[in-house]
Amino acid sequence: MLVLTPIVRSLSTQNKALIMKLFYAPGACSLSPHIVLREAGVTFTLEKVDTVTGTTESGADYSRINAKGYVPALQIEDGAVLTEGAAVVQFIADQHPDAKLAPAAGSLERARLQEHLNFIASELHKAFTPLFKPDSTDEMKTAAKANVRRRLGQIEQQLADGRDYLMGEDFTVADAYLFTVANWAIPTGIGLGAWPRLKALVTRIAERPSVKAALAAEGLAA
Ligand SMILES: N[C@@H](CCC(=O)N[C@@H](CS)C(=O)NCC(=O)O)C(=O)O
């Protein structure tokens, strides 16, 4: 007993340090790593962030966790925080290769995955941004919607060969990100009706248990 006690203490401290925490805002781009954490079977906790006030639900100053002020941020262990959604989902996938959420690093397929992630992040995700800003003019919103439509149309073209997911037969982290961002077409009034393959893909992804669980945990309807 005298010998075991310190070992037990040290194990429990270690386990505590290894539980990841995702800082998120409901329905925001942080939903993508949230889905990926569940797909990978990771044990994690969630902490909601109010990005307007810059505080988390436990009252922490979020700028001390992610100086950039936005979500997502993944706290990996005490003191280590990873930001930028595309990097976060790849990190989770690489830590859990059995879940097969990303092709092997260094392969052409992995670069293809990054091609998708980068397109979603810089062209599609950011095309939506003026639609969520209270100070955007109607003119800015009209231009943003045209831009979003153009990008959704380009994804529709990529799905023209009948593939099940962005990368082919298998669900990857890029699908989690696409699902998250494409869904913003609904509240912004763009809808997905003009892109039937994309709409079918989003509907298919919505059926995944990880997605249902993530939406429920964020207080969102499927
Ligand atoms: N480059 C970042 C952008 C993240 C981002 O745009 N987050 C939005 C939600 S989708 C946010 O937190 N916006 C609030 C803010 O910028 O203050 C990434 O790809 O992770």
The ligand as an SDF file (V2000), in Angstrom:
LIG
                    3D

 20 19  0  0  0  0  0  0  0  0999 V2000
   -8.4550   30.4140  -39.4070 N   0  0  0  0  0  0  0  0  0  0  0  0
   -9.3400   29.8940  -38.3810 C   0  0  0  0  0  0  0  0  0  0  0  0
  -10.6650   30.6400  -38.4740 C   0  0  0  0  0  0  0  0  0  0  0  0
  -11.5820   30.2620  -37.3450 C   0  0  0  0  0  0  0  0  0  0  0  0
  -12.8720   31.0640  -37.3800 C   0  0  0  0  0  0  0  0  0  0  0  0
  -13.1820   31.7500  -38.3510 O   0  0  0  0  0  0  0  0  0  0  0  0
  -13.6540   30.9220  -36.2950 N   0  0  0  0  0  0  0  0  0  0  0  0
  -14.9030   31.6360  -36.1740 C   0  0  0  0  0  0  0  0  0  0  0  0
  -16.0850   30.6810  -36.0270 C   0  0  0  0  0  0  0  0  0  0  0  0
  -16.3130   29.6950  -37.4800 S   0  0  0  0  0  0  0  0  0  0  0  0
  -14.8670   32.4940  -34.9240 C   0  0  0  0  0  0  0  0  0  0  0  0
  -14.5480   32.0090  -33.8520 O   0  0  0  0  0  0  0  0  0  0  0  0
  -15.1690   33.7850  -35.1000 N   0  0  0  0  0  0  0  0  0  0  0  0
  -15.2180   34.7100  -34.0020 C   0  0  0  0  0  0  0  0  0  0  0  0
  -14.1220   35.7220  -34.0730 C   0  0  0  0  0  0  0  0  0  0  0  0
  -13.3350   35.7200  -35.0520 O   0  0  0  0  0  0  0  0  0  0  0  0
  -14.0380   36.5270  -33.1610 O   0  0  0  0  0  0  0  0  0  0  0  0
   -9.5070   28.3880  -38.5330 C   0  0  0  0  0  0  0  0  0  0  0  0
   -9.4890   27.9130  -39.6810 O   0  0  0  0  0  0  0  0  0  0  0  0
   -9.6450   27.6820  -37.5260 O   0  0  0  0  0  0  0  0  0  0  0  0
  1  2  1  0
  2  3  1  0
  2 18  1  0
  3  4  1  0
  4  5  1  0
  5  6  2  0
  5  7  1  0
  7  8  1  0
  8  9  1  0
  8 11  1  0
  9 10  1  0
 11 12  2  0
 11 13  1  0
 13 14  1  0
 14 15  1  0
 15 16  2  0
 15 17  1  0
 18 19  2  0
 18 20  1  0
M  END
$$$$
